[in-house]
């Protein structure tokens, strides 16, 4: 593995552990030349999943893109990155368990919303504001009211 700091090829593994229910190996590495530490992930190669957008176009599922959107919604919350990564992994696992190679963006968004509702209410509202494409203050108020009603 090449060091991201100095591009040296001599790096050593200082810690390995499985994550995402044994589906991923996380390795902490250290560069033998500059001493920089970094993390790599080893995943089993699987069939690609495509996301079918609202306009009918297909896009390759990107766990990084999904994580970035969720991280944006969770900004300034106390949720650790590891929790968010596990959440994304569980969404991907659910899609794969259902046997599909395609998932529509509406279903994917609903899956994220249902998980965020349990993880953090503020992140849920932030994500909903983008996902549901609020066109008025009233639609935003209605989502807040629905959230409060379901919480009770």
Residue frames as a rotation matrix with the C-alpha (Angstrom) as fourth column:
UNK 1
0.588 0.809 0.000 0.00
0.809 -0.588 0.000 0.00
0.000 0.000 -1.000 0.00
UNK 2
-0.281 -0.687 0.670 1.43
0.667 -0.642 -0.379 3.38
0.690 0.340 0.638 -0.98
UNK 3
-0.402 0.045 -0.914 1.72
0.808 -0.452 -0.378 6.04
-0.430 -0.891 0.145 1.74
UNK 4
0.527 0.670 0.523 -0.62
0.828 -0.543 -0.139 8.99
0.191 0.507 -0.841 1.04
UNK 5
0.815 -0.245 -0.526 1.95
0.110 -0.825 0.554 11.34
-0.569 -0.509 -0.645 2.59
UNK 6
0.070 -0.917 -0.393 5.24
-0.613 -0.350 0.708 10.52
-0.787 0.191 -0.586 0.89
UNK 7
0.642 0.333 -0.690 4.23
-0.764 0.359 -0.537 7.89
0.069 0.872 0.485 -1.72
UNK 8
-0.544 -0.824 0.157 6.61
-0.838 0.545 -0.040 5.33
-0.052 -0.154 -0.987 -0.23
UNK 9
0.096 0.562 -0.822 5.70
-0.579 0.703 0.413 1.71
0.810 0.436 0.392 -0.93
UNK 10
-0.578 -0.381 -0.722 6.94
0.321 0.707 -0.630 0.39
0.750 -0.596 -0.286 2.42
UNK 11
-0.192 0.571 0.798 4.04
-0.856 -0.495 0.148 0.52
0.480 -0.655 0.584 4.86
UNK 12
-0.893 -0.139 -0.427 3.25
0.064 0.902 -0.427 -1.87
0.445 -0.409 -0.797 7.66
UNK 13
0.171 0.985 -0.031 -0.01
-0.022 0.036 0.999 -2.99
0.985 -0.170 0.028 9.22
UNK 14
-0.814 -0.465 0.347 -0.17
-0.316 -0.146 -0.937 -2.07
0.486 -0.873 -0.028 12.92
UNK 15
-0.640 0.665 0.386 -3.79
-0.268 0.277 -0.923 -3.15
-0.720 -0.694 0.001 13.58
UNK 16
-0.803 0.481 -0.352 -6.48
-0.264 0.243 0.933 -5.15
0.534 0.843 -0.068 11.75
UNK 17
-0.731 0.640 0.237 -10.10
-0.028 0.319 -0.947 -5.67
-0.682 -0.699 -0.215 12.68
UNK 18
-0.687 0.588 0.428 -13.31
0.672 0.288 0.682 -6.65
0.278 0.756 -0.593 10.99
UNK 19
-0.762 0.546 -0.350 -16.17
-0.263 -0.753 -0.603 -4.20
-0.592 -0.367 0.717 10.66
UNK 20
-0.252 0.774 -0.581 -19.62
-0.968 -0.202 0.151 -4.13
-0.001 0.600 0.800 9.10
UNK 21
0.587 0.556 0.589 -20.52
-0.652 0.755 -0.062 -7.54
-0.480 -0.348 0.806 10.49
UNK 22
0.102 -0.677 0.729 -17.36
0.084 0.736 0.672 -9.20
-0.991 -0.008 0.132 9.19
UNK 23
0.767 0.279 0.578 -17.80
0.567 0.126 -0.814 -7.95
-0.300 0.952 -0.061 5.63
UNK 24
0.745 -0.529 0.406 -14.90
-0.120 -0.706 -0.698 -5.47
0.656 0.471 -0.590 5.77
UNK 25
0.385 -0.712 -0.587 -11.38
0.923 0.295 0.247 -5.57
-0.003 -0.637 0.771 7.16
UNK 26
0.942 -0.116 0.316 -10.14
-0.118 -0.993 -0.011 -2.24
0.315 -0.027 -0.949 8.51
UNK 27
0.386 -0.883 -0.268 -6.36
0.904 0.420 -0.078 -1.91
0.181 -0.212 0.960 8.67
UNK 28
0.931 -0.285 -0.228 -4.35
-0.186 -0.908 0.374 0.80
-0.314 -0.306 -0.899 10.41
UNK 29
0.596 -0.753 0.280 -1.06
0.757 0.410 -0.508 1.25
0.268 0.515 0.815 8.61
UNK 30
0.720 -0.471 -0.510 2.12
-0.041 -0.762 0.646 3.16
-0.693 -0.445 -0.568 9.26
UNK 31
0.883 -0.465 -0.064 4.63
-0.127 -0.105 -0.986 4.33
0.452 0.879 -0.151 6.68
UNK 32
0.648 -0.710 -0.277 8.09
0.739 0.498 0.453 2.99
-0.183 -0.499 0.847 7.39
UNK 33
-0.199 -0.749 0.632 9.68
0.834 -0.468 -0.291 6.05
0.514 0.470 0.718 5.74
UNK 34
-0.495 0.025 0.869 7.78
-0.094 -0.995 -0.025 9.07
0.864 -0.094 0.495 7.13
UNK 35
-0.972 0.060 -0.229 5.85
0.237 0.280 -0.930 7.51
0.009 -0.958 -0.287 10.02
UNK 36
-0.577 0.817 -0.007 2.45
-0.809 -0.570 0.144 8.72
0.114 0.089 0.989 8.83
UNK 37
-0.820 0.406 0.403 -0.49
0.187 0.856 -0.482 6.56
-0.541 -0.320 -0.778 9.92
UNK 38
-0.521 0.700 -0.488 -3.54
-0.852 -0.401 0.335 5.92
0.038 0.591 0.806 7.75
UNK 39
-0.253 0.564 0.786 -6.47
-0.292 0.730 -0.618 3.54
-0.922 -0.386 -0.020 7.44
UNK 40
-0.732 0.116 -0.671 -7.39
-0.646 0.192 0.739 1.22
0.215 0.975 -0.065 4.58
UNK 41
0.039 0.820 0.571 -10.46
-0.678 0.441 -0.588 -0.93
-0.734 -0.364 0.573 4.08
UNK 42
-0.930 -0.279 -0.241 -10.62
-0.368 0.664 0.651 -4.29
-0.022 0.694 -0.720 2.34
UNK 43
-0.027 0.987 0.160 -14.04
-0.710 0.094 -0.698 -5.26
-0.704 -0.133 0.698 0.95
UNK 44
-0.409 0.028 0.912 -15.25
0.443 0.880 0.171 -8.26
-0.798 0.474 -0.373 -0.96
UNK 45
-0.895 0.108 -0.433 -15.96
-0.417 -0.550 0.724 -7.36
-0.160 0.828 0.537 -4.57
UNK 46
-0.378 0.856 0.353 -19.68
0.394 0.493 -0.775 -7.64
-0.838 -0.154 -0.524 -5.27
UNK 47
-0.259 0.410 0.875 -22.05
0.953 -0.042 0.302 -7.12
0.161 0.911 -0.380 -8.15
UNK 48
-0.986 -0.122 0.115 -22.71
0.109 -0.988 -0.110 -3.42
0.127 -0.095 0.987 -8.71
UNK 49
-0.127 0.959 -0.254 -25.96
0.864 -0.019 -0.502 -1.84
-0.487 -0.283 -0.827 -7.60
UNK 50
-0.773 -0.046 0.633 -27.60
0.449 -0.744 0.494 0.85
0.449 0.666 0.596 -9.71
UNK 51
-0.501 0.626 -0.598 -29.78
0.375 -0.466 -0.802 3.66
-0.780 -0.626 -0.002 -8.42
UNK 52
-0.368 0.496 0.786 -32.70
0.871 -0.113 0.479 4.51
0.326 0.861 -0.391 -10.69
UNK 53
-0.949 -0.068 -0.307 -33.26
0.180 -0.918 -0.354 8.26
-0.257 -0.392 0.883 -10.46
UNK 54
-0.170 0.957 -0.236 -36.64
0.129 -0.216 -0.968 10.00
-0.977 -0.195 -0.086 -10.64
UNK 55
0.162 0.198 -0.967 -36.05
-0.824 -0.512 -0.243 10.87
-0.543 0.836 0.080 -14.30
UNK 56
0.950 0.302 0.074 -35.36
-0.233 0.848 -0.476 7.20
-0.206 0.435 0.876 -15.15
UNK 57
0.357 -0.894 -0.269 -31.59
-0.594 0.005 -0.805 7.49
0.721 0.447 -0.529 -15.52
UNK 58
0.915 -0.132 -0.381 -29.37
0.334 0.779 0.531 4.94
0.227 -0.613 0.757 -13.81
UNK 59
0.359 -0.822 0.442 -26.35
-0.718 -0.545 -0.432 5.74
0.596 -0.163 -0.786 -11.71
UNK 60
-0.087 -0.490 -0.867 -23.89
0.275 0.825 -0.494 3.40
0.958 -0.281 0.063 -10.01
UNK 61
0.907 0.396 -0.141 -24.59
0.207 -0.128 0.970 3.17
0.366 -0.909 -0.198 -6.27
UNK 62
-0.133 -0.960 0.245 -21.87
0.097 -0.258 -0.961 4.96
0.986 -0.105 0.127 -4.35
UNK 63
0.404 0.228 -0.886 -21.56
0.856 0.247 0.454 4.29
0.322 -0.942 -0.095 -0.64
UNK 64
-0.620 -0.707 -0.340 -19.26
0.774 -0.622 -0.118 7.34
-0.128 -0.336 0.933 -0.44
UNK 65
-0.739 0.417 0.529 -21.89
-0.015 -0.795 0.606 9.60
0.673 0.440 0.594 -2.02
UNK 66
0.334 0.894 -0.299 -24.57
0.296 0.202 0.934 8.27
0.895 -0.400 -0.197 0.33
UNK 67
0.124 -0.378 -0.918 -22.28
0.991 0.086 0.098 8.69
0.042 -0.922 0.385 3.34
UNK 68
-0.863 -0.475 0.171 -21.45
0.480 -0.877 -0.008 12.25
0.154 0.075 0.985 2.29
UNK 69
-0.318 0.833 0.452 -25.16
-0.096 -0.503 0.859 13.15
0.943 0.230 0.240 2.10
UNK 70
0.570 0.503 -0.650 -25.83
0.538 0.369 0.758 11.60
0.621 -0.781 -0.061 5.49
UNK 71
-0.259 -0.751 -0.608 -22.78
0.966 -0.218 -0.142 13.32
-0.026 -0.624 0.781 6.99
UNK 72
-0.797 0.036 0.603 -24.07
0.151 -0.955 0.257 16.65
0.585 0.296 0.755 5.69
UNK 73
0.236 0.965 0.119 -27.40
-0.056 -0.108 0.993 16.05
0.970 -0.241 0.029 7.41
UNK 74
0.685 0.000 -0.729 -25.59
0.653 0.445 0.613 15.01
0.325 -0.896 0.304 10.60
UNK 75
-0.285 -0.822 0.492 -23.22
0.432 -0.569 -0.700 17.98
0.855 0.013 0.518 10.69
UNK 76
-0.589 -0.091 0.803 -22.94
-0.549 -0.683 -0.481 19.44
0.593 -0.724 0.352 14.21
UNK 77
0.718 0.695 0.036 -24.56
-0.512 0.492 0.704 16.40
0.472 -0.524 0.709 15.80
UNK 78
0.135 -0.678 0.723 -22.87
-0.924 0.177 0.339 14.10
-0.357 -0.714 -0.602 18.26
UNK 79
0.931 0.262 0.255 -23.11
-0.162 0.921 -0.353 11.04
-0.327 0.287 0.900 15.99
UNK 80
-0.002 -0.996 0.089 -19.70
-0.341 0.084 0.936 9.42
-0.940 -0.028 -0.340 15.47
UNK 81
-0.141 -0.162 -0.977 -18.47
-0.986 -0.063 0.153 8.70
-0.087 0.985 -0.150 11.95
UNK 82
-0.964 -0.266 0.012 -18.35
-0.265 0.964 0.034 4.98
-0.020 0.030 -0.999 12.72
UNK 83
-0.389 0.903 0.183 -22.11
0.169 0.265 -0.949 5.00
-0.906 -0.338 -0.256 13.43
UNK 84
0.312 0.491 -0.813 -22.79
-0.663 -0.500 -0.557 6.69
-0.681 0.713 0.170 10.10
UNK 85
-0.498 -0.566 -0.657 -20.56
-0.862 0.408 0.302 4.22
0.097 0.717 -0.691 8.25
UNK 86
-0.922 0.227 0.315 -22.42
0.095 0.919 -0.384 1.32
-0.376 -0.324 -0.868 9.89
UNK 87
-0.007 0.970 -0.244 -25.72
-0.116 -0.244 -0.963 2.94
-0.993 0.022 0.114 8.89
UNK 88
0.119 -0.036 -0.992 -24.63
-0.962 -0.252 -0.107 3.18
-0.246 0.967 -0.065 5.23
UNK 89
-0.847 -0.487 -0.214 -23.39
-0.521 0.841 0.148 -0.42
0.108 0.237 -0.966 5.35
UNK 90
-0.642 0.673 0.368 -26.75
0.171 0.593 -0.787 -1.57
-0.747 -0.443 -0.496 6.72
UNK 91
0.283 0.726 -0.627 -28.59
-0.542 -0.419 -0.729 0.21
-0.792 0.546 0.275 3.90
UNK 92
-0.208 -0.447 -0.870 -26.34
-0.970 0.207 0.125 -1.43
0.124 0.870 -0.477 1.30
UNK 93
-0.966 -0.151 0.211 -26.79
-0.202 0.948 -0.246 -4.81
-0.163 -0.280 -0.946 3.01
UNK 94
-0.207 0.971 0.118 -30.58
-0.075 0.105 -0.992 -4.40
-0.976 -0.214 0.051 2.95
UNK 95
0.309 0.274 -0.911 -30.52
-0.877 -0.289 -0.385 -3.68
-0.369 0.917 0.151 -0.79
UNK 96
-0.533 -0.612 -0.585 -28.31
-0.784 0.617 0.069 -6.71
0.319 0.495 -0.808 -1.45
UNK 97
-0.866 0.239 0.439 -30.39
-0.109 0.767 -0.633 -8.97
-0.488 -0.596 -0.638 0.83
UNK 98
0.159 0.975 -0.154 -33.47
-0.350 -0.090 -0.932 -8.10
-0.923 0.202 0.327 -1.19
UNK 99
-0.014 -0.269 0.963 -31.61
0.603 0.767 0.222 -9.51
-0.798 0.583 0.151 -4.19
UNK 100
0.896 0.431 0.108 -31.92
0.348 -0.528 -0.774 -6.43
-0.277 0.731 -0.623 -6.32
UNK 101
-0.206 -0.945 0.253 -29.25
0.956 -0.140 0.258 -5.00
-0.209 0.295 0.932 -8.52
UNK 102
-0.576 0.117 0.809 -31.27
0.263 -0.910 0.319 -1.83
0.774 0.397 0.493 -8.82
UNK 103
-0.268 0.541 -0.797 -32.92
0.909 -0.134 -0.396 0.40
-0.321 -0.830 -0.456 -6.25
UNK 104
0.243 0.378 0.893 -35.00
0.666 -0.735 0.130 3.45
0.706 0.563 -0.430 -7.00
UNK 105
-0.677 -0.627 0.385 -33.87
0.227 -0.676 -0.701 6.71
0.700 -0.388 0.600 -5.45
UNK 106
0.061 0.783 0.619 -37.23
-0.652 -0.438 0.619 7.18
0.756 -0.441 0.484 -3.71
UNK 107
0.830 0.219 -0.513 -36.86
0.145 0.804 0.577 3.87
0.539 -0.553 0.635 -1.82
UNK 108
-0.099 -0.959 -0.264 -33.26
0.769 0.094 -0.632 4.69
0.631 -0.266 0.729 -0.98
UNK 109
-0.571 -0.059 0.819 -34.28
-0.224 -0.948 -0.224 8.09
0.790 -0.311 0.528 0.38
UNK 110
0.503 0.830 0.242 -37.05
-0.543 0.086 0.835 6.53
0.672 -0.551 0.494 2.48
UNK 111
0.584 -0.387 -0.714 -34.57
0.585 0.810 0.040 4.03
0.562 -0.442 0.699 3.92
UNK 112
-0.547 -0.816 0.188 -32.23
0.498 -0.497 -0.710 6.88
0.673 -0.294 0.679 4.90
UNK 113
-0.278 0.518 0.809 -35.08
-0.548 -0.777 0.309 8.87
0.789 -0.357 0.500 6.43
UNK 114
0.749 0.612 -0.253 -36.33
-0.165 0.542 0.824 5.96
0.642 -0.576 0.507 8.52
UNK 115
0.250 -0.747 -0.616 -32.82
0.832 0.491 -0.258 5.36
0.495 -0.448 0.744 9.88
UNK 116
-0.669 -0.520 0.531 -32.11
0.253 -0.831 -0.496 9.03
0.699 -0.197 0.687 10.58
UNK 117
0.241 0.841 0.485 -35.41
-0.414 -0.363 0.835 9.32
0.878 -0.402 0.261 12.42
UNK 118
0.864 0.051 -0.501 -34.03
0.350 0.655 0.670 6.82
0.362 -0.754 0.547 14.93
UNK 119
0.011 -0.984 -0.179 -30.49
0.930 0.076 -0.359 8.21
0.367 -0.162 0.916 15.02
UNK 120
-0.734 -0.321 -0.599 -31.02
0.525 -0.827 -0.199 11.97
-0.431 -0.461 0.776 15.28
UNK 121
0.261 0.964 0.039 -34.17
0.790 -0.190 -0.583 14.10
-0.554 0.183 -0.812 14.82
UNK 122
0.351 -0.188 -0.917 -32.27
-0.294 -0.952 0.083 17.17
-0.889 0.240 -0.389 13.59
UNK 123
-0.754 -0.655 -0.056 -30.43
-0.305 0.274 0.912 15.12
-0.582 0.705 -0.407 10.95
UNK 124
-0.421 0.704 0.572 -33.78
0.776 0.606 -0.175 13.62
-0.470 0.370 -0.801 9.92
UNK 125
0.583 0.680 -0.445 -35.30
0.391 -0.714 -0.580 17.08
-0.713 0.164 -0.682 9.33
UNK 126
-0.029 -0.674 -0.738 -32.20
-0.546 -0.608 0.577 18.28
-0.838 0.419 -0.350 7.46
UNK 127
-0.887 -0.305 0.346 -32.19
0.066 0.659 0.750 15.27
-0.456 0.688 -0.564 5.16
UNK 128
-0.115 0.942 0.315 -35.97
0.844 0.259 -0.469 15.47
-0.523 0.212 -0.825 4.68
UNK 129
0.380 0.273 -0.884 -35.71
-0.031 -0.951 -0.307 19.12
-0.925 0.143 -0.353 3.65
UNK 130
-0.480 -0.604 -0.636 -33.50
-0.715 -0.150 0.682 18.13
-0.507 0.783 -0.360 0.71
UNK 131
-0.931 0.074 0.356 -35.05
0.192 0.932 0.309 14.74
-0.309 0.356 -0.882 -0.08
UNK 132
-0.124 0.987 0.102 -38.65
0.829 0.160 -0.535 15.93
-0.545 0.018 -0.838 -0.03
UNK 133
-0.733 -0.266 0.626 -37.79
0.625 -0.627 0.466 19.09
0.269 0.732 0.626 -1.97
UNK 134
-0.082 0.717 -0.692 -39.89
0.788 -0.379 -0.486 21.42
-0.611 -0.585 -0.534 0.19
UNK 135
-0.450 -0.014 0.893 -41.47
0.746 -0.555 0.367 24.09
0.490 0.832 0.260 -1.95
UNK 136
0.194 0.521 0.831 -43.05
-0.154 -0.821 0.550 26.05
0.969 -0.234 -0.079 0.88
UNK 137
-0.684 -0.361 0.633 -42.79
-0.630 -0.145 -0.763 26.76
0.368 -0.921 -0.128 4.57
UNK 138
0.240 0.889 0.391 -46.09
-0.966 0.257 0.010 24.92
-0.091 -0.380 0.920 5.01
UNK 139
0.694 -0.027 -0.719 -44.70
-0.247 0.930 -0.273 21.65
0.676 0.367 0.639 3.61
UNK 140
-0.455 -0.889 -0.061 -41.78
-0.113 0.125 -0.986 21.99
0.883 -0.441 -0.158 6.04
UNK 141
-0.479 0.373 0.794 -44.19
-0.876 -0.263 -0.405 22.59
0.058 -0.890 0.453 8.93
UNK 142
0.603 0.773 -0.198 -46.22
-0.770 0.628 0.108 19.55
0.208 0.087 0.974 7.89
UNK 143
0.246 -0.610 -0.753 -43.13
0.011 0.779 -0.627 17.33
0.969 0.146 0.199 7.95
UNK 144
-0.762 -0.503 0.407 -42.27
-0.351 -0.207 -0.913 18.63
0.544 -0.839 -0.018 11.43
UNK 145
-0.083 0.829 0.553 -45.82
-0.995 -0.034 -0.098 17.98
-0.063 -0.558 0.827 12.59
UNK 146
0.686 0.302 -0.662 -45.77
-0.455 0.888 -0.067 14.45
0.567 0.347 0.747 11.14
UNK 147
-0.257 -0.880 -0.400 -42.47
-0.007 0.416 -0.910 13.78
0.967 -0.231 -0.113 12.87
UNK 148
-0.745 0.014 0.667 -43.77
-0.636 -0.318 -0.703 14.99
0.203 -0.948 0.246 16.23
UNK 149
0.297 0.950 0.100 -46.99
-0.953 0.288 0.092 12.98
0.059 -0.123 0.991 15.80
UNK 150
0.577 -0.134 -0.805 -45.14
-0.181 0.941 -0.286 9.73
0.796 0.311 0.519 15.01
UNK 151
-0.541 -0.840 0.048 -42.72
-0.157 0.045 -0.987 10.37
0.826 -0.541 -0.157 17.90
UNK 152
-0.407 0.465 0.786 -45.61
-0.908 -0.298 -0.294 10.57
0.098 -0.834 0.544 20.39
